[in-house]
Amino acid sequence: MKNILAIALLFVLKAEAQTSQTYTSRGNEYYLQLKFDLAEGQYRQALNLEPRNAEAKYNLANALMQQKKFREAIEFYVEVTASENKNLRAAAHYNIGVSYSKQKDLPASIEAYKAALRINPEDKEARENLQKALQELKKQQEEQKKNQGGGGGGMSQKEAENKLKQLQDKERDLQRRMQNAGKGKGTGGSKDW
């Protein structure tokens, strides 16, 4: 009797795994047809049956990213980064980088691309996207510096220092003239300001 129950339980578990795979396969079909919302639903069904299914999580994240639901996609990609599958982990980090780039969060995308390259140093696309993100960040930082420097009337640092020195020289000159003018009047007659 115990053997019959164990065999029945094995069939039930196998059927669930096949059903999870069936949902994932259907999701893949919808994804290829560019029906990302329908693919999302199938991947979610697969995860309802098998919550630890890294492939379904990764594919769900891809479907979410295609729908521009970047934050939610990142959440699923992060879960996939704990997967035992090295290729899925690297791909998840790469797609996290893409998602952050789409949201204009360059520092976060740079870190994600670096993580992908640590797992798979041969990933050409991750390396190229990392370079693009680094260049874009550098460009943004230069523009910020230019805009911050422009608040002083368009003067460079050196011009501002020269202007300050000229003003200090004028101030000293004015003080000397006032002292010389005071010497010529004598000791009395000081004004009460």
C-alpha positions in Angstrom: 0.0 0.0 0.0 2.8 2.4 0.8 4.4 1.7 -2.5 1.2 2.6 -4.4 0.9 5.9 -2.5 4.6 6.7 -3.2 4.1 6.0 -6.9 0.9 8.0 -7.0 2.7 10.9 -5.3 5.5 10.7 -7.8 3.1 10.9 -10.7 1.4 13.9 -9.2 4.7 15.7 -8.7 5.8 14.8 -12.2 2.5 16.0 -13.6 3.0 19.4 -11.8 6.5 19.8 -13.2 5.3 19.0 -16.7 2.5 21.5 -16.2 4.9 24.1 -15.1 7.0 23.4 -18.1 3.9 23.5 -20.3 3.1 27.0 -19.1 6.7 28.0 -19.6 6.7 26.6 -23.2 3.4 28.4 -23.9 4.9 31.6 -22.5 7.9 31.2 -24.8 5.5 30.8 -27.8 3.7 34.0 -26.9 7.0 35.8 -26.3 8.2 34.9 -29.8 4.9 36.2 -31.2 5.6 39.5 -29.3 2.6 39.0 -27.1 4.4 39.9 -24.0 1.4 40.3 -21.8 0.1 36.8 -22.6 3.6 35.4 -22.1 3.8 37.1 -18.7 0.5 35.3 -17.7 1.9 31.9 -18.7 5.2 32.4 -16.8 3.3 33.5 -13.7 1.2 30.3 -14.0 4.4 28.3 -14.2 5.7 30.0 -11.1 2.5 29.4 -9.2 3.1 25.7 -9.7 6.9 25.8 -9.3 8.0 29.0 -7.5 11.7 28.2 -7.7 11.7 27.7 -11.4 14.6 30.0 -12.5 13.9 29.7 -16.2 10.3 30.8 -15.7 11.4 33.7 -13.5 14.0 34.8 -16.0 11.5 34.6 -18.9 8.9 36.5 -16.9 11.4 39.2 -16.2 12.1 39.4 -19.9 8.4 39.7 -20.7 8.1 42.5 -18.1 11.1 44.3 -19.5 9.6 44.2 -23.0 6.5 45.8 -21.5 8.7 48.6 -19.9 7.9 47.3 -16.4 11.5 47.7 -15.5 11.3 47.8 -11.7 9.3 44.6 -11.5 11.6 43.0 -14.1 14.6 43.8 -12.0 13.0 42.2 -9.0 12.7 38.9 -10.9 16.2 39.2 -12.4 17.6 39.7 -8.9 16.0 36.4 -7.8 17.5 34.7 -10.8 21.0 35.9 -9.9 20.9 33.4 -7.0 20.3 30.5 -9.5 22.8 27.7 -9.8 22.8 28.1 -13.5 25.8 30.3 -14.4 24.5 31.3 -17.8 21.1 32.4 -16.3 22.9 34.4 -13.6 25.1 36.2 -16.1 22.2 36.9 -18.4 20.1 38.2 -15.4 22.9 40.6 -14.4 23.2 41.8 -18.0 19.4 42.4 -18.3 19.4 44.2 -15.0 22.0 46.5 -16.6 19.8 47.0 -19.6 16.8 47.8 -17.4 18.7 50.3 -15.4 20.1 51.9 -18.6 16.5 52.3 -19.9 15.6 54.1 -16.6 18.7 56.3 -17.0 20.3 54.9 -13.8 23.8 54.7 -15.2 25.7 53.9 -11.9 23.4 50.9 -11.2 23.6 49.7 -14.8 27.4 49.9 -14.7 27.5 47.7 -11.6 25.1 45.2 -13.2 27.3 44.9 -16.3 30.4 44.5 -14.2 28.6 41.6 -12.3 27.7 40.0 -15.6 31.3 40.2 -16.7 32.6 38.7 -13.4 30.5 35.6 -14.2 31.2 35.6 -17.9 34.3 37.6 -18.9 33.8 36.7 -22.5 30.4 38.4 -22.9 31.0 40.9 -25.7 27.6 42.6 -25.4 28.1 43.2 -21.6 31.5 44.7 -22.2 30.2 47.0 -25.0 27.2 48.1 -22.9 29.5 48.7 -19.9 31.7 51.0 -22.1 28.6 52.8 -23.4 27.3 53.4 -19.9 30.7 54.6 -18.6 31.0 57.0 -21.5 27.5 58.3 -21.0 28.1 58.7 -17.3 31.3 60.6 -18.0 29.5 62.9 -20.5 26.7 63.6 -17.9 29.3 64.4 -15.2 31.1 66.8 -17.6 27.8 68.5 -18.5 27.0 68.9 -14.7 30.4 70.5 -14.1 29.9 72.8 -17.0 26.4 73.8 -15.8 27.7 74.3 -12.2 30.6 76.4 -13.4 28.3 78.4 -15.5 26.5 79.8 -12.5 29.3 82.4 -11.9 28.5 84.4 -15.0 30.4 82.1 -17.4 33.8 82.7 -15.7 36.4 80.1 -15.3 38.1 79.4 -12.0 41.2 81.4 -13.1 39.1 84.4 -14.3 37.3 84.4 -11.0 40.5 84.4 -9.0 41.9 87.3 -11.2 38.7 89.3 -10.6 39.0 88.7 -6.8 42.6 89.8 -6.8 41.7 93.0 -8.7 39.0 93.8 -6.2 41.4 93.2 -3.3 44.0 95.5 -4.9 41.3 98.2 -5.3 40.3 97.8 -1.7 43.9 98.2 -0.4 44.3 101.2 -2.7 41.2 102.8 -1.4 42.2 102.2 2.3 45.6 103.8 1.6 44.0 106.9 0.1 41.7 107.2 3.1 44.6 106.9 5.5 46.6 109.5 3.6 43.6 111.9 3.5 43.2 111.5 7.2 46.8 112.5 7.9 46.6 115.8 6.1 43.6 117.1 8.1 45.3 117.1 11.5 44.3 115.4 14.7 41.0 117.2 15.4 37.8 117.4 13.6 37.0 113.7 13.3 33.5 113.0 12.1 30.9 111.1 14.1 29.6 108.7 11.5 
